């Protein structure tokens, strides 16, 4: 017999005042009620009830066990209720991973609105430019920049991640202003390190695409470091608009090659295909799409 069921039957016997009343409420026979109580006594090695032909009464240790059983069963009911509630409303800790620049500047800027809308959710945001293993590292949702390889992830497309090319007025006064992508070859270009690919910048004009292999004496795996280097006149930087636009507006950086289209990188919000779509996860996905996505696009398997 299941011990938890036996505890529930024992509590019913005490509260209802006898085996018959407990049996009627539980929908079982009085004989089965007796078996449940005897099993508990055998497992505990004590007598819980004093039985007579007319009534049952708790022993001293039976009274203590009854109170503890009630407390334990109430905790179990509360745990079950909390799980059911979490299945209905966004609640609990949500672990999210995102690229450093996008997460630190753009995602974090709108997080307050999400937390105000869903006050019972706690966001645990990890910023990292490497592609993390979501299942292995325990993340429920990730934002990814760049083409998605074939995988077991399901993805929802967001707005493309747009970049711009800039340099400080001091650098341009010292080294000149490039007018075409090819002229970048003669300049000190500050590159973002991502794996082995860090020195190829892509441009397009009138549908014609070109790739330029740039060089420089400074590179980093962090956009903020590259922006700071550009502000200090070290060289030319290509980074996301979100990272550079305020500096351009303030005149601390000057936008270059504005007649050319830079290669926009696709961006997605992704979840593992075996991840249950809980209210907290669904609400976060919809919130991100609301702020950074395209209307009317559902989660799809990447090809």
C-alpha contacts under 8 A as a table, 3 or more apart, distances in Angstrom:
res1	aa1	res2	aa2	distance
1	X	5	X	7.60
1	X	6	X	7.25
1	X	36	X	7.32
1	X	39	X	7.92
2	X	5	X	5.34
2	X	6	X	6.33
3	X	6	X	4.95
3	X	7	X	6.21
3	X	40	X	7.43
4	X	7	X	5.07
4	X	8	X	6.31
5	X	8	X	5.03
5	X	9	X	6.21
5	X	36	X	7.96
6	X	9	X	5.06
6	X	10	X	6.09
6	X	36	X	4.88
6	X	37	X	6.50
6	X	39	X	7.64
6	X	40	X	6.79
7	X	10	X	5.06
7	X	11	X	6.26
7	X	37	X	7.99
7	X	40	X	7.56
7	X	69	X	6.43
8	X	11	X	5.24
8	X	12	X	6.32
8	X	69	X	7.82
8	X	73	X	7.48
9	X	12	X	5.03
9	X	13	X	6.23
9	X	22	X	7.02
9	X	26	X	7.59
9	X	33	X	6.58
9	X	36	X	6.88
9	X	37	X	7.40
10	X	13	X	5.11
10	X	14	X	6.48
10	X	33	X	7.93
10	X	36	X	7.34
10	X	37	X	5.86
10	X	66	X	7.71
11	X	14	X	5.26
11	X	15	X	6.13
11	X	66	X	6.30
11	X	69	X	7.13
11	X	70	X	6.87
12	X	15	X	5.09
12	X	16	X	5.74
12	X	22	X	5.27
13	X	16	X	5.32
13	X	17	X	5.73
13	X	18	X	5.10
13	X	19	X	5.53
13	X	21	X	7.30
13	X	22	X	5.03
14	X	17	X	5.21
14	X	18	X	6.70
14	X	57	X	7.94
14	X	58	X	7.72
14	X	66	X	7.82
16	X	21	X	5.78
16	X	22	X	5.89
17	X	21	X	7.11
17	X	22	X	7.83
17	X	55	X	7.68
17	X	56	X	7.24
18	X	21	X	5.70
18	X	22	X	6.32
18	X	55	X	6.70
18	X	56	X	6.41
19	X	22	X	5.14
19	X	23	X	5.92
19	X	30	X	5.49
19	X	33	X	6.22
19	X	34	X	6.94
20	X	23	X	5.00
20	X	24	X	6.18
20	X	29	X	7.71
20	X	30	X	5.27
21	X	24	X	5.16
21	X	25	X	6.38
22	X	25	X	5.26
22	X	26	X	6.12
22	X	30	X	7.69
22	X	33	X	7.40
23	X	26	X	5.13
23	X	27	X	5.81
23	X	28	X	5.06
23	X	29	X	5.41
23	X	30	X	5.16
23	X	32	X	7.89
23	X	33	X	6.10
24	X	27	X	5.18
24	X	28	X	6.55
24	X	29	X	7.45
25	X	28	X	7.99
28	X	32	X	6.54
28	X	33	X	7.22
29	X	32	X	5.23
29	X	33	X	6.46
30	X	33	X	4.93
30	X	34	X	6.24
31	X	34	X	5.10
31	X	35	X	6.39
32	X	35	X	4.98
32	X	36	X	6.37
33	X	36	X	5.24
33	X	37	X	6.47
34	X	37	X	5.23
34	X	38	X	6.11
35	X	38	X	5.10
35	X	39	X	6.03
36	X	39	X	5.18
36	X	40	X	6.49
37	X	40	X	5.25
37	X	41	X	6.39
38	X	41	X	5.02
38	X	42	X	6.10
39	X	42	X	5.08
39	X	43	X	6.11
40	X	43	X	5.12
40	X	44	X	6.06
41	X	44	X	5.14
41	X	45	X	5.61
41	X	46	X	5.33
41	X	47	X	5.59
41	X	48	X	6.36
42	X	45	X	5.00
42	X	46	X	6.97
46	X	61	X	7.93
47	X	50	X	7.43
47	X	59	X	6.99
47	X	61	X	7.79
47	X	62	X	7.01
48	X	58	X	5.98
48	X	59	X	5.47
48	X	60	X	7.91
48	X	61	X	6.46
48	X	62	X	4.00
48	X	63	X	7.57
48	X	65	X	7.81
49	X	56	X	6.17
49	X	57	X	5.46
49	X	58	X	4.56
49	X	59	X	5.46
49	X	62	X	6.34
50	X	56	X	5.50
50	X	57	X	5.12
50	X	58	X	6.04
50	X	59	X	6.22
51	X	55	X	6.28
51	X	56	X	4.53
51	X	57	X	6.66
52	X	55	X	5.43
52	X	56	X	6.15
58	X	61	X	7.81
58	X	62	X	5.20
58	X	63	X	5.57
59	X	62	X	4.71
59	X	63	X	6.10
60	X	63	X	5.28
60	X	64	X	6.70
61	X	64	X	5.11
61	X	65	X	6.16
62	X	65	X	5.00
62	X	66	X	5.97
63	X	66	X	5.07
63	X	67	X	6.44
64	X	67	X	5.37
64	X	68	X	6.38
65	X	68	X	5.11
65	X	69	X	5.98
66	X	69	X	5.07
66	X	70	X	6.22
67	X	70	X	5.21
67	X	71	X	6.32
68	X	71	X	5.08
68	X	72	X	6.14
69	X	72	X	5.08
69	X	73	X	6.06
70	X	73	X	5.20
70	X	74	X	6.11
71	X	74	X	5.16
71	X	75	X	6.31
72	X	75	X	5.12
72	X	76	X	6.32
73	X	76	X	5.02
73	X	77	X	6.19
74	X	77	X	5.05
74	X	78	X	6.13
75	X	78	X	5.02
75	X	79	X	6.12
76	X	79	X	5.04
76	X	80	X	6.20
77	X	80	X	5.11
77	X	81	X	6.10
78	X	81	X	5.01
78	X	82	X	6.12
79	X	82	X	5.15
79	X	83	X	6.36
80	X	83	X	5.23
80	X	84	X	6.33
81	X	84	X	5.10
81	X	85	X	6.08
82	X	85	X	4.97
82	X	86	X	6.12
83	X	86	X	5.08
83	X	87	X	6.34
84	X	87	X	5.08
84	X	88	X	6.66
85	X	88	X	5.20
85	X	89	X	6.20
86	X	89	X	5.33
86	X	90	X	6.34
86	X	91	X	5.57
86	X	92	X	7.59
86	X	279	X	7.38
87	X	90	X	7.66
87	X	278	X	6.39
87	X	279	X	6.36
88	X	279	X	6.52
89	X	279	X	5.73
89	X	280	X	7.23
90	X	118	X	6.55
90	X	120	X	6.73
90	X	121	X	6.25
90	X	278	X	7.55
90	X	279	X	4.60
90	X	280	X	3.95
90	X	281	X	7.67
90	X	283	X	6.91
91	X	118	X	7.69
91	X	120	X	4.80
91	X	121	X	4.61
91	X	122	X	7.72
91	X	279	X	7.46
91	X	280	X	5.80
92	X	120	X	6.39
92	X	121	X	4.91
92	X	122	X	5.98
92	X	280	X	7.35
93	X	121	X	5.87
93	X	122	X	4.59
93	X	123	X	5.89
93	X	124	X	6.79
94	X	121	X	7.00
94	X	122	X	6.10
94	X	123	X	5.04
94	X	124	X	5.92
94	X	140	X	6.77
94	X	280	X	7.02
94	X	281	X	7.14
95	X	123	X	6.21
95	X	124	X	4.70
95	X	125	X	6.09
95	X	126	X	7.73
95	X	138	X	7.44
95	X	139	X	5.06
95	X	140	X	5.57
95	X	141	X	6.84
96	X	123	X	7.16
96	X	124	X	6.02
96	X	125	X	4.83
96	X	126	X	6.19
96	X	139	X	5.78
96	X	140	X	6.24
96	X	141	X	5.16
96	X	142	X	5.63
97	X	125	X	5.71
97	X	126	X	4.67
97	X	127	X	5.80
97	X	128	X	7.02
97	X	139	X	6.75
97	X	141	X	6.69
97	X	142	X	4.78
97	X	143	X	6.46
98	X	102	X	7.07
98	X	103	X	5.32
98	X	125	X	7.48
98	X	126	X	6.47
98	X	127	X	5.12
98	X	128	X	6.18
98	X	129	X	7.41
98	X	142	X	5.75
98	X	143	X	4.84
98	X	144	X	6.70
99	X	102	X	5.62
99	X	103	X	5.63
99	X	127	X	5.46
99	X	128	X	5.06
99	X	129	X	4.67
99	X	130	X	7.69
99	X	143	X	7.01
99	X	144	X	6.98
99	X	145	X	7.46
100	X	103	X	5.26
100	X	104	X	5.66
100	X	127	X	4.61
100	X	128	X	5.23
100	X	129	X	5.85
100	X	222	X	7.38
100	X	223	X	7.84
101	X	104	X	5.23
101	X	105	X	5.88
101	X	106	X	7.72
101	X	222	X	7.64
101	X	223	X	6.17
101	X	224	X	7.34
101	X	243	X	7.16
102	X	105	X	5.49
102	X	106	X	5.21
102	X	107	X	6.24
102	X	242	X	7.80
103	X	106	X	5.78
103	X	107	X	4.69
103	X	108	X	5.91
103	X	127	X	6.28
104	X	107	X	6.42
104	X	108	X	5.55
104	X	109	X	7.81
104	X	127	X	7.25
105	X	108	X	5.97
105	X	109	X	6.17
105	X	242	X	7.13
105	X	243	X	7.23
106	X	109	X	5.20
106	X	110	X	7.00
106	X	242	X	7.17
107	X	110	X	5.66
107	X	111	X	6.34
108	X	111	X	5.02
108	X	112	X	7.68
109	X	112	X	7.21
110	X	113	X	5.61
110	X	114	X	6.93
111	X	114	X	5.12
111	X	115	X	6.24
112	X	115	X	5.17
112	X	116	X	6.08
113	X	116	X	5.17
113	X	117	X	6.17
114	X	117	X	5.09
114	X	118	X	6.09
114	X	284	X	7.63
114	X	287	X	7.00
115	X	118	X	5.00
115	X	119	X	5.19
115	X	120	X	7.87
115	X	121	X	6.73
115	X	122	X	7.58
116	X	119	X	5.41
118	X	121	X	5.84
119	X	122	X	7.82
121	X	280	X	6.87
128	X	131	X	7.77
129	X	194	X	7.87
129	X	221	X	7.79
130	X	194	X	7.88
131	X	144	X	7.86
132	X	137	X	7.28
133	X	136	X	5.35
133	X	137	X	5.86
134	X	137	X	5.36
134	X	138	X	5.69
134	X	139	X	4.80
134	X	140	X	6.83
134	X	141	X	7.49
134	X	142	X	7.53
134	X	272	X	7.25
135	X	138	X	5.19
135	X	139	X	6.40
135	X	140	X	7.81
135	X	272	X	7.21
139	X	142	X	7.17
140	X	271	X	6.33
140	X	272	X	7.46
140	X	275	X	7.32
140	X	281	X	7.41
141	X	269	X	7.12
141	X	270	X	5.81
141	X	271	X	4.89
141	X	272	X	7.66
141	X	281	X	7.48
142	X	269	X	5.73
142	X	270	X	5.31
142	X	271	X	6.54
143	X	267	X	7.21
143	X	268	X	5.75
143	X	269	X	4.44
143	X	270	X	6.22
144	X	148	X	7.97
144	X	267	X	5.61
144	X	268	X	5.33
144	X	269	X	6.28
144	X	270	X	7.30
145	X	161	X	7.20
145	X	265	X	6.47
145	X	266	X	5.88
145	X	267	X	4.39
145	X	268	X	6.61
146	X	265	X	5.21
146	X	266	X	5.06
146	X	267	X	6.00
147	X	265	X	7.40
147	X	266	X	6.11
147	X	267	X	7.70
148	X	151	X	7.95
148	X	302	X	6.72
148	X	303	X	7.90
149	X	302	X	7.42
149	X	303	X	7.30
150	X	302	X	6.31
150	X	303	X	5.69
151	X	302	X	7.24
152	X	272	X	6.46
152	X	273	X	5.78
152	X	301	X	7.82
153	X	270	X	6.25
153	X	271	X	5.64
153	X	272	X	4.57
153	X	273	X	5.23
153	X	301	X	6.76
153	X	302	X	7.34
154	X	270	X	5.59
154	X	271	X	5.59
154	X	272	X	6.21
154	X	273	X	5.68
154	X	299	X	6.30
154	X	300	X	5.55
154	X	301	X	4.57
154	X	302	X	6.36
155	X	268	X	6.00
155	X	269	X	5.65
155	X	270	X	4.30
155	X	271	X	6.61
155	X	299	X	5.39
155	X	300	X	5.38
155	X	301	X	5.97
155	X	302	X	6.23
156	X	268	X	5.38
156	X	269	X	5.35
156	X	270	X	6.39
156	X	297	X	7.05
156	X	298	X	6.32
156	X	299	X	4.68
156	X	300	X	6.13
157	X	266	X	7.61
157	X	267	X	6.11
157	X	268	X	4.42
157	X	269	X	6.60
157	X	293	X	6.60
157	X	294	X	7.18
157	X	297	X	7.49
158	X	266	X	7.44
158	X	267	X	5.34
158	X	268	X	5.21
158	X	269	X	7.10
158	X	289	X	6.54
158	X	292	X	5.72
158	X	293	X	3.91
158	X	294	X	5.92
159	X	266	X	7.19
159	X	267	X	6.44
159	X	292	X	5.83
159	X	293	X	5.17
159	X	294	X	6.45
160	X	264	X	5.87
160	X	265	X	5.53
160	X	266	X	4.63
160	X	267	X	5.56
161	X	240	X	7.00
161	X	264	X	5.66
161	X	265	X	5.05
161	X	266	X	6.08
161	X	267	X	6.26
162	X	240	X	5.66
162	X	241	X	6.02
162	X	262	X	7.61
162	X	263	X	7.69
162	X	264	X	5.05
162	X	265	X	6.73
163	X	238	X	6.53
163	X	239	X	5.20
163	X	240	X	3.94
163	X	241	X	4.93
163	X	262	X	6.69
163	X	263	X	7.87
163	X	264	X	6.91
164	X	238	X	5.53
164	X	239	X	5.86
164	X	240	X	6.19
164	X	241	X	5.72
164	X	244	X	7.67
164	X	255	X	7.03
164	X	256	X	7.70
164	X	262	X	7.12
165	X	236	X	7.02
165	X	237	X	5.64
165	X	238	X	4.33
165	X	239	X	6.77
165	X	255	X	5.86
165	X	256	X	5.40
165	X	257	X	6.99
166	X	230	X	7.76
166	X	236	X	5.75
166	X	237	X	5.44
166	X	238	X	6.46
166	X	244	X	7.90
166	X	248	X	8.00
166	X	253	X	6.03
166	X	254	X	5.32
166	X	255	X	4.45
166	X	256	X	5.40
167	X	171	X	6.52
167	X	172	X	6.80
167	X	230	X	5.76
167	X	231	X	7.25
167	X	233	X	7.16
167	X	235	X	6.31
167	X	236	X	4.67
167	X	237	X	6.28
167	X	253	X	5.32
167	X	254	X	5.49
167	X	255	X	6.85
167	X	256	X	7.47
168	X	171	X	5.27
168	X	172	X	6.42
168	X	230	X	6.13
168	X	231	X	5.59
168	X	232	X	7.33
168	X	233	X	5.55
168	X	235	X	7.80
168	X	236	X	7.80
168	X	252	X	6.03
168	X	253	X	4.38
168	X	254	X	5.88
169	X	172	X	5.11
169	X	173	X	6.02
169	X	233	X	7.86
169	X	252	X	7.08
169	X	253	X	6.39
169	X	254	X	6.38
170	X	173	X	5.18
170	X	174	X	6.26
170	X	233	X	5.96
171	X	174	X	5.10
171	X	175	X	5.88
171	X	176	X	7.55
171	X	233	X	4.77
171	X	234	X	6.87
171	X	235	X	6.45
172	X	175	X	5.15
172	X	176	X	4.68
172	X	177	X	5.37
173	X	176	X	5.74
173	X	177	X	7.79
175	X	187	X	7.50
177	X	256	X	7.85
178	X	181	X	7.29
178	X	183	X	5.31
178	X	184	X	6.13
178	X	256	X	7.43
178	X	257	X	7.48
179	X	183	X	6.67
179	X	256	X	7.71
179	X	257	X	6.19
180	X	183	X	5.43
180	X	184	X	7.29
180	X	257	X	6.48
181	X	184	X	5.46
181	X	185	X	7.88
181	X	203	X	7.29
181	X	212	X	6.71
181	X	257	X	7.31
182	X	185	X	5.89
182	X	212	X	6.50
183	X	186	X	5.82
183	X	187	X	7.33
184	X	187	X	5.12
184	X	188	X	7.80
184	X	189	X	7.34
184	X	212	X	7.79
184	X	214	X	6.50
185	X	212	X	7.52
185	X	213	X	7.07
185	X	214	X	5.40
185	X	215	X	6.80
187	X	214	X	7.97
187	X	215	X	7.47
187	X	216	X	7.34
187	X	235	X	7.32
187	X	236	X	7.42
188	X	214	X	7.99
188	X	215	X	6.20
188	X	216	X	4.34
188	X	217	X	6.76
188	X	234	X	7.39
188	X	235	X	4.93
188	X	236	X	6.27
189	X	214	X	6.17
189	X	215	X	5.55
189	X	216	X	4.68
189	X	217	X	7.69
189	X	218	X	7.68
189	X	235	X	5.39
189	X	236	X	4.70
189	X	237	X	6.06
190	X	215	X	7.62
190	X	216	X	5.87
190	X	217	X	7.41
190	X	218	X	5.54
190	X	219	X	5.33
190	X	220	X	7.95
190	X	226	X	6.53
190	X	229	X	7.91
190	X	230	X	7.66
190	X	234	X	7.96
190	X	235	X	6.00
190	X	236	X	5.74
190	X	237	X	5.07
190	X	238	X	7.50
191	X	198	X	5.69
191	X	199	X	5.95
191	X	215	X	7.87
191	X	216	X	7.48
191	X	218	X	7.05
191	X	219	X	4.68
191	X	220	X	6.61
191	X	226	X	7.56
191	X	237	X	6.87
191	X	238	X	7.41
192	X	198	X	5.46
192	X	199	X	7.73
192	X	219	X	5.82
192	X	220	X	5.33
192	X	221	X	5.40
192	X	222	X	6.90
192	X	223	X	7.03
192	X	226	X	7.46
193	X	196	X	7.28
193	X	197	X	6.63
193	X	198	X	4.72
193	X	219	X	6.43
193	X	220	X	5.47
193	X	221	X	4.67
193	X	222	X	7.93
194	X	197	X	5.66
194	X	198	X	5.94
194	X	221	X	6.50
195	X	198	X	7.51
197	X	200	X	7.17
199	X	213	X	5.59
199	X	214	X	5.22
199	X	215	X	6.42
200	X	211	X	6.36
200	X	212	X	5.53
200	X	213	X	4.55
200	X	214	X	6.09
201	X	211	X	5.66
201	X	212	X	5.28
201	X	213	X	6.51
201	X	214	X	7.09
202	X	209	X	7.19
202	X	210	X	5.85
202	X	211	X	4.42
202	X	212	X	6.34
202	X	262	X	6.11
202	X	263	X	5.61
203	X	209	X	5.70
203	X	210	X	5.38
203	X	211	X	6.30
203	X	260	X	6.19
203	X	261	X	5.56
203	X	262	X	4.59
203	X	263	X	5.87
204	X	207	X	6.07
204	X	208	X	5.30
204	X	209	X	4.12
204	X	210	X	6.04
204	X	260	X	5.71
204	X	261	X	4.97
204	X	262	X	6.29
204	X	263	X	7.29
205	X	208	X	5.29
205	X	209	X	6.59
205	X	259	X	7.49
205	X	260	X	5.38
205	X	261	X	6.20
216	X	219	X	7.46
216	X	235	X	7.72
219	X	226	X	7.23
220	X	223	X	7.51
220	X	225	X	6.77
220	X	226	X	6.56
222	X	225	X	5.46
222	X	226	X	6.62
223	X	226	X	5.07
223	X	227	X	6.18
223	X	239	X	6.73
223	X	243	X	7.60
224	X	227	X	5.04
224	X	228	X	6.19
224	X	243	X	7.54
225	X	228	X	5.17
225	X	229	X	6.20
226	X	229	X	4.99
226	X	230	X	6.19
226	X	237	X	6.77
227	X	230	X	5.08
227	X	231	X	6.16
227	X	237	X	7.09
227	X	239	X	7.86
227	X	243	X	7.59
227	X	244	X	7.22
228	X	231	X	5.03
228	X	232	X	6.25
229	X	232	X	5.12
229	X	233	X	6.58
229	X	234	X	5.60
229	X	235	X	7.23
230	X	233	X	5.16
230	X	234	X	5.51
230	X	235	X	5.49
230	X	236	X	6.17
230	X	237	X	6.21
230	X	253	X	7.77
231	X	234	X	7.61
231	X	252	X	6.67
231	X	253	X	6.64
239	X	243	X	6.83
239	X	244	X	7.05
240	X	243	X	5.43
240	X	244	X	6.65
241	X	244	X	5.20
241	X	245	X	5.43
242	X	245	X	5.86
242	X	246	X	7.92
243	X	246	X	7.50
244	X	247	X	5.40
244	X	248	X	6.30
244	X	253	X	7.83
245	X	248	X	5.05
245	X	249	X	6.10
246	X	249	X	5.01
246	X	250	X	6.15
247	X	250	X	5.11
247	X	251	X	6.20
247	X	252	X	5.20
247	X	253	X	5.46
248	X	251	X	5.06
248	X	252	X	5.95
248	X	253	X	4.69
248	X	254	X	5.58
248	X	255	X	6.63
249	X	252	X	7.76
250	X	253	X	7.61
251	X	254	X	6.50
255	X	258	X	6.89
257	X	260	X	5.66
258	X	261	X	7.48
269	X	285	X	7.24
271	X	275	X	6.81
272	X	275	X	5.27
277	X	281	X	6.00
277	X	282	X	5.94
278	X	281	X	5.23
278	X	282	X	6.04
279	X	282	X	5.08
279	X	283	X	5.84
280	X	283	X	5.21
280	X	284	X	6.22
281	X	284	X	5.24
281	X	285	X	6.27
282	X	285	X	5.22
282	X	286	X	6.23
283	X	286	X	5.22
283	X	287	X	6.09
284	X	287	X	4.97
284	X	288	X	6.15
285	X	288	X	5.25
285	X	289	X	6.20
286	X	289	X	5.11
286	X	290	X	5.98
287	X	290	X	4.97
287	X	291	X	6.45
288	X	291	X	5.27
288	X	292	X	5.76
288	X	293	X	6.86
289	X	292	X	5.15
289	X	293	X	4.03
289	X	294	X	6.64
289	X	295	X	7.67
290	X	293	X	5.93
290	X	294	X	7.76
290	X	295	X	7.71
294	X	297	X	6.51
